[in-house]
């Protein structure tokens, strides 16, 4: 049994679904002064407009361009340029790929922030937190899951590299505010150095 296709969404639903303000949605439909006219909803009568899947796709792409800091007019112009060389489906694929790359970068920065926050905690909390962050990073796919899985390269996941460094680091990490020393670590005994 196939899914039934919706006839259309009302503006309040569209506003929520695509993340574009009601004013911008209305201006996207309007051809006159102040409008950008990038789409024509199925039912164009004022107050009764309904929007189909293609309208939602156009408005979603318009909203993404607005999130990049463009004005509505600039976003509409960029969208017109984009649609001249690509189908709507291709544009959505390109946007999905771009968002996926951003997500990977955000996940990696999240792992680094959490790992550093845990690293400056006192034992035993630090070890437990780093272990939890490592598990969380594995769930996000930011660290290799062991034998049989493709490892993530250091270039792809600096957060993993930092996390591994912190997990293997000694538990007596502290900030040395002694700026008078030659290397900032005066009085510390290093492993391998004669005591």
MDTraj code that builds the backbone (N, CA, C; nanometers):
import mdtraj as md
import numpy as np

residues = "UNK UNK UNK UNK UNK UNK UNK UNK UNK UNK UNK UNK UNK UNK UNK UNK UNK UNK UNK UNK UNK UNK UNK UNK UNK UNK UNK UNK UNK UNK UNK UNK UNK UNK UNK UNK UNK UNK UNK UNK UNK UNK UNK UNK UNK UNK UNK UNK UNK UNK UNK UNK UNK UNK UNK UNK UNK UNK UNK UNK UNK UNK UNK UNK UNK UNK UNK UNK UNK UNK UNK UNK UNK UNK UNK UNK UNK UNK UNK UNK UNK UNK UNK UNK UNK UNK UNK UNK UNK UNK UNK UNK UNK UNK UNK UNK UNK UNK UNK UNK UNK UNK UNK UNK UNK UNK UNK UNK UNK UNK UNK UNK UNK UNK UNK UNK UNK UNK UNK UNK UNK UNK UNK UNK UNK UNK UNK UNK UNK UNK UNK UNK UNK UNK UNK UNK UNK UNK UNK UNK UNK UNK UNK UNK UNK UNK UNK UNK UNK UNK UNK UNK UNK UNK UNK UNK UNK UNK UNK UNK UNK UNK UNK UNK UNK UNK UNK UNK UNK UNK UNK UNK UNK UNK UNK UNK UNK UNK UNK UNK UNK UNK UNK UNK UNK UNK UNK UNK UNK UNK UNK UNK UNK UNK UNK".split()
xyz = np.array([
    [0.0848, -0.1184, 0.0000],
    [0.0000, 0.0000, 0.0000],
    [0.0890, 0.1244, 0.0000],
    [0.0754, 0.2101, -0.1017],
    [0.1603, 0.3284, -0.1155],
    [0.1152, 0.4418, -0.0269],
    [0.2093, 0.5327, -0.0016],
    [0.1775, 0.6489, 0.0813],
    [0.0957, 0.7477, -0.0004],
    [-0.0012, 0.8108, 0.0627],
    [-0.0814, 0.9102, -0.0081],
    [-0.0048, 1.0413, -0.0111],
    [-0.0153, 1.1090, -0.1227],
    [0.0578, 1.2346, -0.1409],
    [-0.0269, 1.3502, -0.0887],
    [0.0332, 1.4380, -0.0130],
    [-0.0397, 1.5540, 0.0383],
    [-0.0687, 1.6517, -0.0732],
    [-0.1834, 1.7150, -0.0636],
    [-0.2186, 1.8149, -0.1649],
    [-0.1405, 1.9442, -0.1439],
    [-0.1136, 1.9785, -0.0213],
    [-0.0405, 2.1024, 0.0018],
    [-0.0330, 2.1402, 0.1480],
    [0.0638, 2.2276, 0.1781],
    [0.0852, 2.2762, 0.3142],
    [0.0455, 2.4224, 0.3204],
    [-0.0089, 2.4622, 0.4336],
    [-0.0438, 2.6025, 0.4549],
    [0.0797, 2.6763, 0.5047],
    [0.0751, 2.8080, 0.4992],
    [0.1934, 2.8890, 0.5273],
    [0.2482, 2.8682, 0.6686],
    [0.1611, 2.8493, 0.7663],
    [0.2086, 2.8281, 0.9036],
    [0.2903, 2.6996, 0.9125],
    [0.2480, 2.5965, 0.8391],
    [0.3221, 2.4699, 0.8381],
    [0.4543, 2.4859, 0.7643],
    [0.4513, 2.5584, 0.6537],
    [0.5722, 2.5799, 0.5733],
    [0.6762, 2.6558, 0.6543],
    [0.6308, 2.7557, 0.7267],
    [0.7203, 2.8369, 0.8104],
    [0.7970, 2.7468, 0.9077],
    [0.7270, 2.6536, 0.9697],
    [0.7881, 2.5620, 1.0661],
    [0.8763, 2.4589, 0.9970],
    [0.8323, 2.4063, 0.8838],
    [0.9028, 2.2968, 0.8170],
    [1.0330, 2.3398, 0.7498],
    [1.0368, 2.4599, 0.6922],
    [1.1578, 2.5006, 0.6193],
    [1.2430, 2.6029, 0.6944],
    [1.1887, 2.6595, 0.8032],
    [1.2681, 2.7545, 0.8809],
    [1.2829, 2.8905, 0.8148],
    [1.1812, 2.9327, 0.7435],
    [1.1818, 3.0641, 0.6792],
    [1.0651, 3.1434, 0.7359],
    [1.0853, 3.2716, 0.7589],
    [0.9787, 3.3522, 0.8192],
    [0.8598, 3.3656, 0.7233],
    [0.7427, 3.3884, 0.7824],
    [0.6201, 3.4062, 0.7036],
    [0.6367, 3.5208, 0.6041],
    [0.6970, 3.6290, 0.6483],
    [0.7181, 3.7451, 0.5605],
    [0.8034, 3.7078, 0.4394],
    [0.9119, 3.6324, 0.4628],
    [0.9984, 3.5916, 0.3515],
    [0.9272, 3.4941, 0.2584],
    [0.8437, 3.4072, 0.3144],
    [0.7668, 3.3129, 0.2311],
    [0.6721, 3.3920, 0.1406],
    [0.6027, 3.4898, 0.1986],
    [0.5105, 3.5710, 0.1199],
    [0.5846, 3.6495, 0.0125],
    [0.6988, 3.7058, 0.0485],
    [0.7780, 3.7821, -0.0488],
    [0.8331, 3.6915, -0.1585],
    [0.8597, 3.5634, -0.1252],
    [0.9096, 3.4693, -0.2253],
    [0.8042, 3.4429, -0.3329],
    [0.6762, 3.4586, -0.2973],
    [0.5662, 3.4336, -0.3911],
    [0.5266, 3.5595, -0.4684],
    [0.5562, 3.6745, -0.4127],
    [0.5060, 3.8008, -0.4662],
    [0.5986, 3.8535, -0.5754],
    [0.5407, 3.8936, -0.6888],
    [0.6196, 3.9437, -0.8019],
    [0.6411, 4.0950, -0.7969],
    [0.5531, 4.1660, -0.7276],
    [0.5586, 4.3124, -0.7286],
    [0.6701, 4.3690, -0.6433],
    [0.6561, 4.4972, -0.6120],
    [0.7558, 4.5677, -0.5333],
    [0.7739, 4.5006, -0.3971],
    [0.9006, 4.4726, -0.3600],
    [0.9302, 4.4075, -0.2337],
    [0.9287, 4.2558, -0.2428],
    [0.8785, 4.2041, -0.3532],
    [0.8748, 4.0595, -0.3710],
    [0.9939, 4.0105, -0.4509],
    [1.0188, 3.8803, -0.4441],
    [1.1295, 3.8227, -0.5213],
    [1.0804, 3.7202, -0.6228],
    [0.9549, 3.6772, -0.6115],
    [0.8912, 3.5933, -0.7117],
    [0.9659, 3.4684, -0.7540],
    [1.0156, 3.3905, -0.6584],
    [1.0878, 3.2680, -0.6950],
    [0.9965, 3.1465, -0.7061],
    [0.8704, 3.1588, -0.6627],
    [0.7787, 3.0455, -0.6791],
    [0.6349, 3.0914, -0.6884],
    [0.5534, 3.0032, -0.7455],
    [0.4097, 3.0291, -0.7591],
    [0.3367, 2.9108, -0.6977],
    [0.2865, 2.9252, -0.5755],
    [0.2147, 2.8146, -0.5107],
    [0.0936, 2.7718, -0.5909],
    [0.0515, 2.6453, -0.5712],
    [-0.0584, 2.5877, -0.6476],
    [-0.1861, 2.6697, -0.6404],
    [-0.2261, 2.7066, -0.5212],
    [-0.3461, 2.7884, -0.5047],
    [-0.2986, 2.9278, -0.4674],
    [-0.3061, 3.0197, -0.5628],
    [-0.2485, 3.1521, -0.5409],
    [-0.3389, 3.2530, -0.4766],
    [-0.4604, 3.2179, -0.4432],
    [-0.5503, 3.3173, -0.3847],
    [-0.5009, 3.3585, -0.2464],
    [-0.5031, 3.4875, -0.2189],
    [-0.4480, 3.5420, -0.0946],
    [-0.5185, 3.4814, 0.0267],
    [-0.4401, 3.4357, 0.1212],
    [-0.4944, 3.3785, 0.2427],
    [-0.5278, 3.2303, 0.2294],
    [-0.5230, 3.1770, 0.1064],
    [-0.5544, 3.0355, 0.0872],
    [-0.4411, 2.9613, 0.0172],
    [-0.3262, 3.0238, 0.0052],
    [-0.2168, 2.9595, -0.0658],
    [-0.1814, 2.8259, -0.0021],
    [-0.1538, 2.7288, -0.0858],
    [-0.0983, 2.6028, -0.0372],
    [0.0308, 2.5773, -0.1142],
    [0.1208, 2.5052, -0.0513],
    [0.2544, 2.4840, -0.1056],
    [0.2783, 2.3346, -0.1216],
    [0.3337, 2.2952, -0.2378],
    [0.3623, 2.1538, -0.2608],
    [0.5093, 2.1229, -0.2294],
    [0.5514, 1.9988, -0.2578],
    [0.6873, 1.9556, -0.2249],
    [0.7938, 2.0405, -0.2947],
    [0.7686, 2.0748, -0.4206],
    [0.8665, 2.1561, -0.4945],
    [0.8770, 2.2960, -0.4320],
    [0.7631, 2.3515, -0.3908],
    [0.7654, 2.4820, -0.3236],
    [0.8463, 2.4741, -0.1944],
    [0.8232, 2.3669, -0.1182],
    [0.8982, 2.3488, 0.0063],
    [1.0482, 2.3406, -0.0209],
    [1.0854, 2.2697, -0.1272],
    [1.2274, 2.2555, -0.1615],
    [1.2882, 2.3910, -0.1952],
    [1.2187, 2.4702, -0.2765],
    [1.2685, 2.6034, -0.3134],
    [1.2822, 2.6903, -0.1886],
    [1.1799, 2.6883, -0.1026],
    [1.1836, 2.7700, 0.0181],
    [1.2918, 2.7239, 0.1150],
    [1.3152, 2.5925, 0.1227],
    [1.4225, 2.5407, 0.2074],
    [1.5582, 2.5922, 0.1586],
    [1.5821, 2.5849, 0.0269],
    [1.7092, 2.6335, -0.0292],
    [1.7230, 2.7846, -0.0085],
    [1.6129, 2.8553, -0.0209],
    [1.6133, 2.9994, 0.0038],
    [1.6487, 3.0281, 0.1496],
    [1.5905, 2.9502, 0.2409],
    [1.6190, 2.9665, 0.3840],
    [1.7666, 2.9388, 0.4140],
    [1.8248, 2.8385, 0.3476],
    [1.9660, 2.8068, 0.3696],
    [2.0539, 2.9241, 0.3276],
    [2.0199, 2.9862, 0.2169],
    [2.0986, 3.1012, 0.1702],
    [2.0815, 3.2204, 0.2649],
    [1.9613, 3.2345, 0.3222],
    [1.9390, 3.3409, 0.4212],
    [2.0254, 3.3161, 0.5448],
    [2.0407, 3.1882, 0.5838],
    [2.1233, 3.1540, 0.6998],
    [2.2702, 3.1869, 0.6764],
    [2.3097, 3.1944, 0.5501],
    [2.4474, 3.2312, 0.5172],
    [2.4678, 3.3819, 0.5267],
    [2.3623, 3.4554, 0.5581],
    [2.3741, 3.6002, 0.5776],
    [2.3298, 3.6831, 0.4587],
    [2.2735, 3.6195, 0.3565],
    [2.2279, 3.6947, 0.2399],
    [2.0918, 3.7573, 0.2677],
    [2.0666, 3.8700, 0.2029],
    [1.9327, 3.9278, 0.2095],
    [1.8404, 3.8380, 0.1273],
    [1.7103, 3.8573, 0.1399],
    [1.6171, 3.7756, 0.0633],
    [1.6389, 3.7954, -0.0863],
    [1.6607, 3.9200, -0.1294],
    [1.6840, 3.9476, -0.2722],
    [1.8111, 3.8785, -0.3216],
    [1.9187, 3.8862, -0.2426],
    [2.0441, 3.8203, -0.2804],
    [2.0266, 3.6687, -0.2847],
    [1.9553, 3.6149, -0.1859],
    [1.9322, 3.4705, -0.1800],
    [1.8507, 3.4249, -0.3010],
    [1.7495, 3.5020, -0.3380],
    [1.6663, 3.4670, -0.4532],
    [1.7482, 3.4716, -0.5818],
    [1.8319, 3.5725, -0.5952],
    [1.9164, 3.5846, -0.7147],
    [2.0145, 3.4677, -0.7243],
    [2.0757, 3.4319, -0.6117],
    [2.1682, 3.3177, -0.6090],
    [2.0940, 3.1888, -0.6434],
    [1.9725, 3.1747, -0.5935],
    [1.8921, 3.0557, -0.6220],
    [1.8569, 3.0485, -0.7706],
    [1.8248, 3.1627, -0.8305],
    [1.7963, 3.1649, -0.9750],
    [1.9197, 3.1212, -1.0542],
    [2.0364, 3.1720, -1.0149],
    [2.1613, 3.1323, -1.0821],
    [2.1851, 2.9827, -1.0684],
    [2.1642, 2.9305, -0.9466],
    [2.1863, 2.7878, -0.9205],
    [2.0920, 2.7000, -1.0018],
    [1.9652, 2.7406, -1.0100],
    [1.8675, 2.6582, -1.0811],
    [1.8874, 2.6646, -1.2320],
    [1.9648, 2.7614, -1.2795],
    [1.9933, 2.7683, -1.4232],
    [2.0841, 2.6524, -1.4652],
    [2.1675, 2.6040, -1.3740],
    [2.2617, 2.4980, -1.4083],
    [2.2335, 2.3629, -1.3448],
    [2.1364, 2.3571, -1.2518],
    [2.1086, 2.2323, -1.1801],
    [1.9581, 2.2128, -1.1631],
    [1.9197, 2.0890, -1.1477],
    [1.7797, 2.0606, -1.1125],
    [1.7627, 2.0868, -0.9634],
    [1.6397, 2.0970, -0.9215],
    [1.6096, 2.1174, -0.7801],
    [1.6633, 2.0018, -0.6967],
    [1.6495, 1.8810, -0.7482],
    [1.6993, 1.7624, -0.6784],
    [1.8514, 1.7675, -0.6619],
    [1.9224, 1.8099, -0.7666],
    [2.0687, 1.8227, -0.7587],
    [2.1090, 1.9279, -0.6558],
    [2.0362, 2.0387, -0.6524],
    [2.0668, 2.1440, -0.5554],
    [2.0480, 2.0944, -0.4124],
    [1.9446, 2.0136, -0.3908],
    [1.9212, 1.9580, -0.2574],
    [2.0316, 1.8593, -0.2204],
    [2.0782, 1.7799, -0.3178],
    [2.1901, 1.6882, -0.2922],
    [2.3170, 1.7647, -0.2560],
    [2.3438, 1.8723, -0.3279],
    [2.4616, 1.9555, -0.3008],
    [2.4521, 2.0147, -0.1600],
    [2.3330, 2.0636, -0.1244],
    [2.3126, 2.1224, 0.0089],
    [2.3269, 2.0177, 0.1178],
    [2.2748, 1.8974, 0.0934],
    [2.2867, 1.7895, 0.1919],
    [2.4336, 1.7531, 0.2137],
    [2.5117, 1.7489, 0.1071],
    [2.6552, 1.7185, 0.1183],
    [2.7269, 1.8277, 0.1976],
    [2.6933, 1.9530, 0.1685],
    [2.7552, 2.0654, 0.2402],
    [2.7228, 2.0591, 0.3890],
    [2.5976, 2.0300, 0.4213],
    [2.5566, 2.0211, 0.5612],
    [2.6227, 1.9019, 0.6302],
    [2.6414, 1.7935, 0.5576],
    [2.7077, 1.6758, 0.6129],
    [2.8519, 1.7084, 0.6503],
    [2.9205, 1.7844, 0.5644],
    [3.0587, 1.8252, 0.5937],
    [3.0629, 1.9163, 0.7165],
    [2.9666, 2.0080, 0.7260],
    [2.9600, 2.0962, 0.8424],
    [2.9359, 2.0159, 0.9690],
    [2.8499, 1.9152, 0.9596],
    [2.8186, 1.8316, 1.0749],
    [2.9426, 1.7576, 1.1237],
    [3.0206, 1.7028, 1.0304],
    [3.1437, 1.6330, 1.0669],
    [3.2397, 1.7271, 1.1392],
    [3.2510, 1.8504, 1.0883],
    [3.3397, 1.9482, 1.1505],
    [3.2907, 1.9842, 1.2903],
    [3.1608, 2.0037, 1.3066],
    [3.1037, 2.0371, 1.4372],
    [3.1213, 1.9210, 1.5343],
    [3.0968, 1.7980, 1.4868],
    [3.1161, 1.6808, 1.5732],
    [3.2603, 1.6720, 1.6202],
    [3.3554, 1.6992, 1.5298],
    [3.4964, 1.6925, 1.5654],
    [3.5314, 1.7989, 1.6701],
    [3.4813, 1.9206, 1.6517],
    [3.5074, 2.0263, 1.7496],
    [3.4420, 1.9950, 1.8833],
    [3.3241, 1.9304, 1.8790],
    [3.2562, 1.8897, 2.0016],
    [3.3415, 1.7897, 2.0788],
    [3.3979, 1.6909, 2.0088],
    [3.4838, 1.5918, 2.0739],
    [3.6031, 1.6611, 2.1382],
    [3.6644, 1.7563, 2.0675],
    [3.7808, 1.8269, 2.1230],
    [3.7434, 1.9071, 2.2479],
    [3.6308, 1.9793, 2.2399],
    [3.5888, 2.0613, 2.3539],
    [3.5604, 1.9739, 2.4754],
    [3.4878, 1.8635, 2.4541],
    [3.4546, 1.7747, 2.5661],
    [3.5791, 1.7092, 2.6233],
    [3.6701, 1.6678, 2.5351],
    [3.7935, 1.6029, 2.5807],
    [3.8789, 1.6984, 2.6629],
    [3.8906, 1.8221, 2.6179],
    [3.9708, 1.9199, 2.6921],
    [3.9060, 1.9541, 2.8255],
    [3.7730, 1.9653, 2.8285],
    [3.7034, 1.9933, 2.9542],
    [3.7268, 1.8795, 3.0533],
    [3.7204, 1.7551, 3.0030],
    [3.7418, 1.6393, 3.0905],
    [3.8865, 1.6305, 3.1355],
    [3.9793, 1.6689, 3.0482],
    [4.1219, 1.6555, 3.0789],
    [4.1665, 1.7447, 3.1938],
    [4.0982, 1.8547, 3.2138],
    [4.1400, 1.9440, 3.3223],
    [4.0684, 1.9145, 3.4533],
    [3.9816, 1.8106, 3.4535],
    [3.9162, 1.7671, 3.5760],
    [4.0126, 1.6846, 3.6608],
    [3.9807, 1.6700, 3.7891],
    [4.0609, 1.5888, 3.8800],
    [4.0287, 1.4419, 3.8622],
    [4.1242, 1.3535, 3.8940],
    [4.0999, 1.2082, 3.8952],
    [4.0002, 1.1756, 4.0056],
    [3.9193, 1.0706, 3.9988],
    [3.9046, 0.9769, 3.8873],
    [3.8053, 1.0250, 3.7824],
    [3.7439, 1.1401, 3.8058],
    [3.6428, 1.1893, 3.7134],
    [3.6993, 1.2045, 3.5726],
    [3.8212, 1.2546, 3.5623],
    [3.8843, 1.2802, 3.4325],
    [3.8873, 1.1551, 3.3466],
    [3.9338, 1.0442, 3.4016],
    [3.9445, 0.9197, 3.3268],
    [3.8072, 0.8714, 3.2828],
    [3.7109, 0.8786, 3.3737],
    [3.5754, 0.8352, 3.3410],
    [3.5164, 0.9222, 3.2300],
    [3.5371, 1.0528, 3.2417],
    [3.4817, 1.1433, 3.1413],
    [3.5459, 1.1222, 3.0045],
    [3.6781, 1.1046, 3.0029],
    [3.7460, 1.0811, 2.8752],
    [3.6962, 0.9521, 2.8109],
    [3.6735, 0.8513, 2.8923],
    [3.6231, 0.7246, 2.8410],
    [3.4828, 0.7425, 2.7821],
    [3.3985, 0.8187, 2.8525],
    [3.2635, 0.8456, 2.8016],
    [3.2682, 0.9248, 2.6718],
    [3.3589, 1.0227, 2.6636],
    [3.3724, 1.1036, 2.5427],
    [3.4199, 1.0164, 2.4268],
    [3.5128, 0.9235, 2.4570],
    [3.5607, 0.8318, 2.3537],
    [3.4447, 0.7485, 2.3006],
    [3.3600, 0.6976, 2.3909],
    [3.2431, 0.6204, 2.3494],
    [3.1487, 0.7059, 2.2642],
    [3.1290, 0.8316, 2.3078],
    [3.0427, 0.9245, 2.2356],
    [3.0999, 0.9531, 2.0967],
    [3.2315, 0.9705, 2.0893],
    [3.2961, 0.9968, 1.9608],
    [3.2807, 0.8779, 1.8673],
    [3.2867, 0.7575, 1.9231],
    [3.2663, 0.6387, 1.8401],
    [3.1242, 0.6375, 1.7831],
    [3.0278, 0.6740, 1.8657],
    [2.8892, 0.6788, 1.8184],
    [2.8736, 0.7801, 1.7062],
    [2.9448, 0.8919, 1.7166],
    [2.9388, 0.9939, 1.6128],
    [3.0163, 0.9523, 1.4883],
    [3.0961, 0.8450, 1.5019],
    [3.1765, 0.7994, 1.3886],
    [3.3037, 0.8778, 1.3724],
    [3.3458, 0.9499, 1.4772],
    [3.4647, 1.0345, 1.4668],
    [3.5921, 0.9630, 1.5065],
    [3.5835, 0.8402, 1.5591],
    [3.7042, 0.7639, 1.5901],
    [3.6883, 0.6258, 1.5320],
    [3.7998, 0.5607, 1.5036],
    [3.7909, 0.4280, 1.4440],
    [3.7323, 0.3310, 1.5458],
    [3.6567, 0.2358, 1.4984],
    [3.5885, 0.1430, 1.5868],
    [3.6680, 0.0158, 1.6097],
    [3.7932, 0.0134, 1.5674],
    [3.8774, -0.1034, 1.5909],
    [3.9009, -0.1834, 1.4652],
    [3.9569, -0.3066, 1.4798],
    [3.9892, -0.3894, 1.3644],
    [3.8667, -0.4153, 1.2776],
    [3.8910, -0.4145, 1.1478],
    [3.7821, -0.4412, 1.0545],
    [3.7074, -0.3168, 1.0114],
    [3.7331, -0.2045, 1.0751],
    [3.6680, -0.0799, 1.0372],
    [3.7737, 0.0147, 0.9829],
    [3.7332, 0.0937, 0.8858],
    [3.8282, 0.1879, 0.8270],
    [3.8668, 0.2924, 0.9296],
    [3.9958, 0.3076, 0.9582],
    [4.0364, 0.4088, 1.0545],
    [4.0206, 0.5479, 0.9953],
    [3.9947, 0.6427, 1.0818],
    [3.9849, 0.7804, 1.0386],
    [4.1254, 0.8385, 1.0404],
    [4.1627, 0.9097, 0.9346],
    [4.2969, 0.9664, 0.9312],
    [4.3029, 1.0864, 1.0237],
    [4.4235, 1.1210, 1.0655],
    [4.4387, 1.2347, 1.1568],
    [4.3906, 1.3625, 1.0923],
    [4.4103, 1.3754, 0.9579],
    [4.3642, 1.4952, 0.8892],
    [4.2132, 1.5074, 0.8952],
    [4.1436, 1.3924, 0.8931],
    [3.9979, 1.3939, 0.8954],
    [3.9425, 1.4209, 1.0340],
    [4.0166, 1.3814, 1.1393],
    [3.9632, 1.3904, 1.2746],
    [4.0679, 1.4344, 1.3754],
    [4.1035, 1.5621, 1.3730],
    [4.1988, 1.6081, 1.4742],
    [4.1440, 1.5914, 1.6146],
    [4.0113, 1.5897, 1.6282],
    [3.9508, 1.5674, 1.7591],
    [3.9858, 1.4311, 1.8138],
    [3.9899, 1.3299, 1.7265],
    [4.0276, 1.1949, 1.7698],
    [4.1727, 1.1950, 1.8174],
    [4.2585, 1.2613, 1.7415],
    [4.4001, 1.2665, 1.7793],
    [4.4160, 1.3316, 1.9163],
    [4.3468, 1.4428, 1.9380],
    [4.3541, 1.5113, 2.0667],
    [4.2992, 1.4233, 2.1779],
    [4.1865, 1.3577, 2.1523],
    [4.1257, 1.2699, 2.2518],
    [4.2214, 1.1573, 2.2893],
    [4.2841, 1.0948, 2.1889],
    [4.3786, 0.9856, 2.2162],
    [4.4973, 1.0367, 2.2973],
    [4.5471, 1.1541, 2.2639],
    [4.6582, 1.2141, 2.3383],
    [4.6190, 1.2356, 2.4841],
    [4.4982, 1.2882, 2.5048],
    [4.4536, 1.3180, 2.6408],
    [4.4270, 1.1901, 2.7200],
    [4.3794, 1.0869, 2.6519],
    [4.3527, 0.9604, 2.7216],
    [4.4833, 0.8952, 2.7661],
    [4.5896, 0.9190, 2.6900],
    [4.7183, 0.8604, 2.7247],
    [4.8045, 0.9522, 2.8085],
    [4.7586, 1.0751, 2.8294],
    [4.8386, 1.1737, 2.9033],
    [4.8394, 1.1429, 3.0520],
    [4.9445, 1.1826, 3.1208],
    [4.9484, 1.1617, 3.2654],
    [4.8365, 1.2387, 3.3338],
    [4.7930, 1.1871, 3.4497],
    [4.6777, 1.2467, 3.5170],
    [4.7125, 1.3722, 3.5948],
    [4.8397, 1.4086, 3.6031],
    [4.8765, 1.5277, 3.6820],
    [4.8957, 1.6491, 3.5924],
    [4.8111, 1.6623, 3.4913],
    [4.8182, 1.7783, 3.4030],
    [4.7852, 1.9032, 3.4842],
    [4.8688, 2.0047, 3.4688],
    [4.8376, 2.1316, 3.5330],
    [4.8951, 2.2442, 3.4493],
    [4.8414, 2.3619, 3.4698],
    [4.8892, 2.4782, 3.3974],
    [5.0024, 2.5400, 3.4767],
    [5.1162, 2.5602, 3.4110],
    [5.2315, 2.6206, 3.4758],
    [5.2344, 2.7672, 3.4385],
    [5.2072, 2.8528, 3.5345],
    [5.2036, 2.9956, 3.5065],
    [5.3384, 3.0617, 3.5253],
    [5.4440, 2.9842, 3.5474],
    [5.5774, 3.0384, 3.5662],
    [5.6342, 3.0781, 3.4314],
    [5.6250, 3.2076, 3.3993],
    [5.6754, 3.2548, 3.2715],
    [5.8218, 3.2937, 3.2798],
    [5.8786, 3.2875, 3.3996],
    [6.0178, 3.3288, 3.4164],
    [6.1152, 3.2211, 3.3740],
    [6.0707, 3.0954, 3.3664],
    [6.1593, 2.9849, 3.3294],
    [6.1923, 2.9894, 3.1817],
    [6.2967, 2.9147, 3.1438],
    [6.3388, 2.9156, 3.0050],
    [6.2404, 2.8435, 2.9151],
    [6.1813, 2.7342, 2.9658],
    [6.0873, 2.6624, 2.8813],
    [5.9483, 2.6558, 2.9435],
    [5.9242, 2.7324, 3.0486],
    [5.7924, 2.7341, 3.1111],
    [5.7666, 2.6113, 3.1971],
    [5.8639, 2.5228, 3.2142],
    [5.8427, 2.4021, 3.2912],
    [5.9529, 2.3864, 3.3947],
    [5.9984, 2.4952, 3.4502],
    [6.1061, 2.4904, 3.5485],
    [6.0647, 2.4079, 3.6681],
    [6.1555, 2.3246, 3.7154],
    [6.1301, 2.2462, 3.8349],
    [6.0593, 2.1156, 3.8087],
    [6.0184, 2.0881, 3.6832],
    [5.9494, 1.9623, 3.6538],
    [6.0515, 1.8595, 3.6083],
    [6.0294, 1.7354, 3.6479],
    [6.1146, 1.6263, 3.6025],
    [6.0443, 1.5561, 3.4886],
    [6.1105, 1.5445, 3.3761],
    [6.0520, 1.4808, 3.2584],
    [6.0904, 1.3336, 3.2572],
    [5.9995, 1.2503, 3.1995],
    [6.0311, 1.1097, 3.1845],
    [6.1533, 1.0977, 3.0947],
    [6.2448, 1.0152, 3.1326],
    [6.3642, 0.9946, 3.0522],
    [6.4750, 1.0913, 3.0887],
    [6.4423, 1.2016, 3.1580],
    [6.5455, 1.2953, 3.2012],
    [6.6040, 1.2478, 3.3313],
    [6.7334, 1.2658, 3.3515],
    [6.7912, 1.2278, 3.4814],
    [6.7352, 1.3159, 3.5917],
    [6.7034, 1.2538, 3.7039],
    [6.6464, 1.3278, 3.8164],
    [6.7533, 1.4067, 3.8873],
])
top = md.Topology()
chain = top.add_chain()
for i, resn in enumerate(residues, 1):
    res = top.add_residue(resn, chain, resSeq=i)
    for name in ("N", "CA", "C"):
        top.add_atom(name, md.element.get_by_symbol(name[0]), res)
traj = md.Trajectory(xyz[None], top)
